[in-house]
Amino acid sequence: MSSDYDGGYAGAFLYTFESEGSKTFTVEASKAGKKKSVQVTAKYEIGAPTLNIDQTDQMVTNKKFELSGKATDDNYSVTVNINGQSAYMNYNGTFSESFTLNEGENKFNVVATNENGKQTTKSVTITYSVGAPTLTLNQNDQSVTSKFFTLTGKATDDNYSVTVTINGQSAYMNYNGTFSESFTLNEGENKFTVVATNENGKQTTKSITVTLEVGSPIISFINCPETTTQKSISIIGTVGGERNGVYLFVNDKQWSVSSNGKFEQNVSLRNGVNTFDFRAVNSYGKETIVTKIITYSPSNTNDEQ
């Protein structure tokens, strides 16, 4: 104890707390047989850890989420748990844990605890909104002249595997999300509805209309005179235009057509008018009918036999 400048005295007393709590000290001074005392209460309380979370409440579209932050204490080591599970901590107090989110709100309670049992708690809510797959079709609405059509495209999702149906039927998909399916068109409008569905049930739908415009066969003649003096002649011609899978009928009897569309047939004529009805039908059911009349006028009586 030492004397201060105004004749009083100053001093210090060191007391070590063994645990948290309060301690009341009585300080007594006496002089010339007189005493005076005061009471002073000191309180020892261990502070809780400092806890910071890097994320705030937010909405995300990716189901994979990493929660990170830092928990420190000036006096004690600290552990962190997230929703009751221990989090991995680095030597400097930083921590991070990865989670797979559920659709909707995902609440994370983060608790930092020091060796003395003091805790700091913080919470963050992450809302996961599941997006639908991305669907791209390589074809647009169009008109075609071939009945064979292949529909192609790509369907992907950042979080889930995806399946594709076309008009309710499963389409074959490659590992990278591309798909293709072949169809035989009907004449006129053919509508294709493509649905991409991810594992979480979210869907993306697109449609296209492919119009098949089928042409008819075209019958042309190389040799088919209107009049002749010959009793037997060879009728020669071609079938052009849309002649895919074409059949040629003459007076309801089938004539052969070569691969290049040519036909040739010997016919015997009757005296006078001879009518030939040519009917060409392609694989689409389109037909063309041409009627040819050949008048046979024999040059002498022997030709009439």
C-alpha positions as CSV (number, residue, x, y, z in Angstrom):
1,M,0.0,0.0,0.0
2,S,1.3,3.5,-0.8
3,S,0.3,7.0,0.0
4,D,-1.1,9.1,-2.8
5,Y,-0.7,12.9,-3.3
6,D,-3.6,14.0,-1.0
7,G,-2.6,11.9,2.0
8,G,-4.8,8.9,1.1
9,Y,-3.7,5.4,0.4
10,A,-4.0,3.2,-2.7
11,G,-3.4,-0.5,-3.1
12,A,-4.4,-3.7,-4.9
13,F,-5.4,-7.2,-4.0
14,L,-5.2,-10.1,-6.5
15,Y,-7.9,-12.7,-6.4
16,T,-8.1,-15.7,-8.7
17,F,-11.5,-17.1,-9.6
18,E,-11.6,-20.9,-9.8
19,S,-14.9,-21.0,-11.6
20,E,-17.5,-18.7,-13.0
21,G,-19.5,-16.7,-10.4
22,S,-19.5,-13.6,-8.2
23,K,-17.4,-12.7,-5.2
24,T,-18.1,-9.9,-2.7
25,F,-15.0,-8.2,-1.2
26,T,-15.1,-6.1,2.0
27,V,-12.5,-3.3,2.1
28,E,-12.0,-1.8,5.5
29,A,-9.8,1.2,6.5
30,S,-9.0,2.4,10.0
31,K,-7.4,5.5,11.3
32,A,-7.2,6.9,14.8
33,G,-9.4,4.2,16.1
34,K,-12.0,4.9,13.5
35,K,-13.0,2.4,10.8
36,K,-14.8,2.5,7.5
37,S,-15.6,-0.3,5.1
38,V,-17.1,-0.7,1.7
39,Q,-18.2,-3.8,-0.2
40,V,-17.3,-4.5,-3.8
41,T,-18.7,-7.3,-5.9
42,A,-16.7,-8.8,-8.8
43,K,-18.2,-11.2,-11.3
44,Y,-16.2,-13.7,-13.4
45,E,-18.1,-14.8,-16.6
46,I,-16.5,-16.7,-19.4
47,G,-17.5,-15.3,-22.9
48,A,-19.0,-17.4,-25.6
49,P,-17.2,-18.1,-28.9
50,T,-17.4,-15.7,-31.8
51,L,-19.4,-17.3,-34.7
52,N,-19.7,-16.0,-38.2
53,I,-21.6,-17.7,-41.1
54,D,-20.6,-16.9,-44.6
55,Q,-24.1,-17.4,-46.0
56,T,-27.3,-15.5,-45.4
57,D,-30.9,-16.6,-46.0
58,Q,-31.2,-17.2,-49.8
59,M,-32.9,-19.1,-52.6
60,V,-30.9,-21.4,-54.7
61,T,-31.5,-23.7,-57.7
62,N,-28.7,-26.2,-57.1
63,K,-29.4,-29.0,-54.7
64,K,-25.8,-29.2,-53.7
65,F,-25.0,-26.7,-51.0
66,E,-21.9,-25.9,-48.9
67,L,-22.3,-24.1,-45.6
68,S,-19.1,-22.4,-44.3
69,G,-18.0,-19.9,-41.6
70,K,-15.6,-19.3,-38.7
71,A,-15.8,-19.9,-35.0
72,T,-13.1,-18.6,-32.6
73,D,-12.5,-18.1,-28.9
74,D,-9.7,-16.1,-27.2
75,N,-9.4,-18.6,-24.4
76,Y,-10.6,-22.0,-25.4
77,S,-10.8,-24.4,-28.3
78,V,-14.1,-24.5,-30.1
79,T,-16.2,-27.2,-31.8
80,V,-19.0,-26.6,-34.3
81,N,-22.0,-28.7,-35.1
82,I,-24.6,-28.1,-37.8
83,N,-28.1,-29.5,-37.2
84,G,-26.5,-31.6,-34.5
85,Q,-23.8,-33.0,-36.6
86,S,-20.1,-32.2,-36.1
87,A,-18.6,-30.0,-38.7
88,Y,-15.0,-30.3,-39.9
89,M,-12.9,-27.4,-38.6
90,N,-9.5,-26.0,-39.8
91,Y,-6.8,-24.9,-37.4
92,N,-7.8,-21.2,-37.8
93,G,-11.4,-21.9,-36.8
94,T,-12.9,-22.0,-40.3
95,F,-15.4,-24.7,-41.1
96,S,-17.4,-26.0,-44.0
97,E,-19.9,-28.8,-44.7
98,S,-21.7,-30.0,-47.8
99,F,-25.4,-30.8,-47.9
100,T,-28.0,-32.1,-50.3
101,L,-31.0,-29.9,-50.1
102,N,-34.6,-30.8,-50.1
103,E,-37.0,-28.9,-52.2
104,G,-38.4,-25.9,-50.3
105,E,-36.9,-24.4,-47.1
106,N,-33.8,-26.0,-45.5
107,K,-32.9,-24.6,-42.1
108,F,-29.4,-24.9,-40.7
109,N,-28.7,-24.4,-37.0
110,V,-25.0,-23.7,-36.4
111,V,-23.8,-24.0,-32.8
112,A,-20.2,-23.1,-31.7
113,T,-19.2,-24.5,-28.3
114,N,-16.0,-23.7,-26.4
115,E,-14.3,-26.0,-23.9
116,N,-16.1,-24.3,-21.0
117,G,-19.5,-25.2,-22.5
118,K,-20.4,-21.7,-23.6
119,Q,-22.3,-21.6,-26.9
120,T,-23.1,-19.2,-29.7
121,T,-25.9,-20.2,-32.1
122,K,-26.8,-18.8,-35.5
123,S,-29.3,-20.0,-38.1
124,V,-29.6,-19.7,-41.9
125,T,-32.4,-20.8,-44.1
126,I,-31.7,-21.9,-47.7
127,T,-34.7,-22.3,-50.0
128,Y,-34.1,-24.8,-52.8
129,S,-36.4,-24.2,-55.8
130,V,-36.2,-27.1,-58.1
131,G,-36.0,-26.0,-61.7
132,A,-37.3,-27.9,-64.7
133,P,-35.0,-29.6,-67.2
134,T,-33.7,-27.7,-70.2
135,L,-35.2,-29.1,-73.4
136,T,-34.0,-28.2,-77.0
137,L,-35.5,-29.6,-80.2
138,N,-33.4,-29.5,-83.3
139,Q,-36.4,-29.3,-85.6
140,N,-39.0,-26.6,-86.0
141,D,-42.5,-26.7,-87.5
142,Q,-42.0,-27.7,-91.1
143,S,-43.3,-29.3,-94.2
144,V,-41.6,-32.4,-95.7
145,T,-42.1,-34.6,-98.7
146,S,-40.6,-37.8,-97.2
147,K,-42.7,-39.9,-94.9
148,F,-39.6,-40.9,-92.9
149,F,-38.8,-38.4,-90.2
150,T,-36.3,-38.4,-87.3
151,L,-36.9,-36.1,-84.3
152,T,-33.7,-35.1,-82.4
153,G,-32.9,-32.8,-79.5
154,K,-31.2,-32.5,-76.1
155,A,-32.6,-32.6,-72.5
156,T,-30.4,-31.8,-69.5
157,D,-30.7,-30.9,-65.8
158,D,-28.0,-29.6,-63.4
159,N,-29.2,-31.7,-60.5
160,Y,-31.1,-34.7,-61.7
161,S,-31.2,-37.4,-64.4
162,V,-33.8,-36.8,-67.2
163,T,-36.1,-39.0,-69.2
164,V,-37.8,-37.9,-72.5
165,T,-41.1,-39.1,-74.0
166,I,-42.4,-38.2,-77.4
167,N,-46.1,-38.5,-77.8
168,G,-46.1,-40.6,-74.6
169,Q,-43.4,-43.1,-75.7
170,S,-40.0,-43.2,-74.2
171,A,-37.2,-41.9,-76.4
172,Y,-33.7,-43.3,-76.4
173,M,-31.2,-41.0,-74.7
174,N,-27.4,-40.8,-74.9
175,Y,-25.2,-40.2,-71.8
176,N,-24.9,-36.5,-72.8
177,G,-28.7,-35.9,-72.9
178,T,-29.2,-36.0,-76.6
179,F,-32.0,-38.1,-78.0
180,S,-33.5,-39.2,-81.3
181,E,-36.4,-41.2,-82.5
182,S,-37.6,-42.1,-86.0
183,F,-41.2,-42.0,-87.2
184,T,-43.2,-42.8,-90.3
185,L,-45.4,-39.8,-91.0
186,N,-49.0,-39.7,-92.0
187,E,-50.0,-37.4,-94.8
188,G,-50.9,-34.0,-93.5
189,E,-50.1,-32.7,-90.0
190,N,-48.1,-34.8,-87.6
191,K,-47.8,-33.3,-84.1
192,F,-45.0,-34.4,-81.8
193,T,-45.2,-33.5,-78.1
194,V,-41.9,-33.9,-76.3
195,V,-41.7,-34.0,-72.5
196,A,-38.5,-33.9,-70.5
197,T,-38.9,-35.0,-66.8
198,N,-36.3,-34.9,-64.1
199,E,-36.1,-37.2,-61.1
200,N,-37.9,-34.7,-59.0
201,G,-40.9,-34.8,-61.3
202,K,-40.4,-31.3,-62.8
203,Q,-41.2,-31.2,-66.5
204,T,-40.5,-29.1,-69.6
205,T,-42.7,-29.6,-72.7
206,K,-42.3,-28.6,-76.3
207,S,-44.2,-29.4,-79.4
208,I,-43.6,-29.3,-83.2
209,T,-45.8,-30.0,-86.1
210,V,-44.4,-31.7,-89.2
211,T,-46.6,-31.6,-92.3
212,L,-46.2,-34.4,-94.9
213,E,-47.0,-33.1,-98.3
214,V,-47.1,-36.1,-100.6
215,G,-47.1,-35.5,-104.3
216,S,-48.8,-37.8,-106.9
217,P,-47.1,-39.9,-109.5
218,I,-46.8,-38.4,-113.0
219,I,-47.5,-40.6,-116.0
220,S,-45.7,-39.7,-119.3
221,F,-45.7,-41.4,-122.6
222,I,-42.9,-42.1,-125.1
223,N,-44.9,-44.2,-127.5
224,C,-48.7,-44.2,-127.4
225,P,-50.2,-43.0,-130.7
226,E,-53.7,-41.8,-131.0
227,T,-54.2,-43.7,-134.3
228,T,-52.4,-46.6,-135.8
229,T,-52.7,-49.1,-138.7
230,Q,-50.8,-51.7,-136.7
231,K,-52.8,-54.3,-134.9
232,S,-50.1,-54.8,-132.3
233,I,-48.1,-52.0,-130.8
234,S,-45.7,-51.4,-127.9
235,I,-46.9,-48.7,-125.4
236,I,-43.9,-47.1,-123.7
237,G,-43.8,-44.5,-121.0
238,T,-42.5,-43.4,-117.6
239,V,-43.8,-42.9,-114.1
240,G,-42.3,-39.8,-112.5
241,G,-43.1,-37.4,-109.7
242,E,-43.6,-39.1,-106.3
243,R,-43.2,-42.7,-107.4
244,N,-42.0,-44.2,-104.1
245,G,-43.4,-47.8,-104.1
246,V,-45.4,-47.1,-107.2
247,Y,-47.7,-49.6,-108.9
248,L,-49.1,-49.1,-112.4
249,F,-52.4,-50.5,-113.4
250,V,-53.7,-50.4,-117.0
251,N,-57.4,-51.4,-117.4
252,D,-57.0,-52.8,-113.8
253,K,-54.2,-55.1,-114.8
254,Q,-50.8,-54.5,-113.3
255,W,-47.9,-53.5,-115.5
256,S,-44.3,-53.7,-114.5
257,V,-42.4,-50.5,-113.7
258,S,-38.6,-50.5,-113.7
259,S,-36.5,-48.9,-111.0
260,N,-36.0,-45.8,-113.1
261,G,-39.8,-45.5,-113.6
262,K,-40.0,-46.8,-117.2
263,F,-42.7,-49.1,-118.4
264,E,-43.2,-50.9,-121.7
265,Q,-46.0,-53.3,-122.8
266,N,-47.1,-54.9,-126.1
267,V,-50.9,-54.7,-126.7
268,S,-53.2,-56.0,-129.3
269,L,-55.7,-53.6,-130.7
270,R,-59.3,-54.1,-131.8
271,N,-60.6,-52.5,-134.9
272,G,-61.7,-49.0,-134.0
273,V,-61.4,-47.3,-130.6
274,N,-59.3,-48.9,-127.9
275,T,-59.4,-47.3,-124.4
276,F,-56.6,-47.6,-121.9
277,D,-57.0,-46.3,-118.4
278,F,-53.6,-45.8,-116.7
279,R,-53.6,-45.6,-112.9
280,A,-50.4,-45.1,-111.0
281,V,-50.5,-45.4,-107.2
282,N,-47.6,-44.6,-104.8
283,S,-46.9,-45.9,-101.3
284,Y,-48.7,-42.9,-99.8
285,G,-51.9,-43.9,-101.5
286,K,-51.7,-41.0,-104.0
287,E,-52.8,-41.9,-107.5
288,T,-52.8,-40.4,-110.9
289,I,-55.2,-41.6,-113.6
290,V,-54.7,-40.9,-117.3
291,T,-56.9,-42.3,-120.1
292,K,-55.4,-42.9,-123.5
293,I,-57.5,-43.7,-126.6
294,I,-55.8,-45.5,-129.6
295,T,-57.9,-45.8,-132.7
296,Y,-56.9,-48.8,-134.9
297,S,-57.7,-48.4,-138.6
298,P,-56.3,-51.4,-140.6
299,S,-54.9,-50.6,-143.9
300,N,-56.3,-53.7,-145.6
301,T,-58.8,-56.4,-144.9
302,N,-56.1,-58.9,-143.9
303,D,-55.2,-56.6,-141.0
304,E,-58.7,-57.0,-139.7
305,Q,-58.3,-60.7,-139.1
